[in-house]
Amino acid sequence: MMKKLVTAILTASVMGAAGAVSADVAATMEEAGKLLNEVKNAGFEWRLPDKATGKKSAPLTKLMEAAKKAQADGDSAEAERLAKRIIFAANAGLAQAKHPGKEFYPGR
């Protein structure tokens, strides 16, 4: 009886943890999508090299597509990894949009 109770408790805790992980991934993916739209509207979408895109530099939009595909395939670790890279690059692009630099070079 005790073994069944312990097994049931462990199973419930593992199932709950898996649900929490997928919720975290979904929240990360949602944040990445929002930031991606903001940076695209600002016109400062970055390109990043990544193994998910064949190690070639690809726009964040393509990385987001790869993250969504990984999430749909059940690879939440890969989806979260890509989403975090998108969030980093989108934040950097938004910071760059605020301070794009001078449009001329003095002394020329």
N, C-alpha and C positions, 0 to 999 in steps of 0.2 A: 504494500500500500504506500509506504514511504517513497519507494523508488518511483512509483507512478506520479506521485505528487511533485517530487523534485523534477522529474522529466517534464511534466506539464508546465511548471514554473519556468524552467530553462527555455522551453520552446516558446512560451509567451514572451519572455524577455528578448529572445533573439528576433522574433517576428516584430516586436515593437521597435527594436533597434533598427531593423531593416527599413521599417516605415519611416523612422526619423531620418535615416540617411537619405532616402529618396526624396523626402520633403526638403532637406537641406539642398540637395542637388537641384530640385525644381526651383527653389528660391534663388540659388546662384544663377541658374539659367535665365530666370526672369530678369534679374538685375543686369546680367550681361546683355540681354536683348534690349532693355531700356537704354543702357549706356551706348550700345551700338547705334541705335536710332539717333540719339543725341549727337554723337560724333559724326555720323553720316550727314546729318542736317547742317552741322557746322562746317563740313567739307574737309575734315582732318582725319579721315579714316586711315589708320596705319596698315602696314603689311608686315606680317611676321613669318619667319620660316618655322615649319613644324613638321614632325614626322607624320601627322595626320593628313597633310597635304602633299606628301611625297618629298619632304625636306626642302621644298621650294618655297620662296616667299609668296604668301597669298594674302589677299585682303581679309580683314576681320569678318566680313560677310561670309566668306568661304569657310573660315574656321567655325563660325556659328552653325553653318550647315552641317559640318562634320560633328560638332557637339550634339546637335539635335539627332543626327543619325546614330551616334553612339548611345544616346539616351534611349532612343527607340529600340535599339538592339539589346538593351539591358546592361550596357557597360557604363555604369554610373561613375566609376572612378575616372574613366577617360573623358566623359562628358563634363565632370566637375573640373578636371585639369584644364580642358580647353576653355571652359567658361571663365575660370580664374585668369587665364592668359588674356582673354578678350577684355575682361574688366580692367586689368592692368593697362593694356594698350589703349583702351578707350579713355580711361582717365588721363593718360599721358597725352592723348590727342586733344582732349578737351582743354587741358592746361596749355598746350601749344596754341590752341585756337584763341585763348585769352591774350597771349603774348606772341603774336606771329613774327615779330621782328620788324626791322625797318624795311621799307620797300625801296630804299635807295642806299647807295654806298657813298658816304662823304669823301671828298677828295678826288673824285673822278671827273 
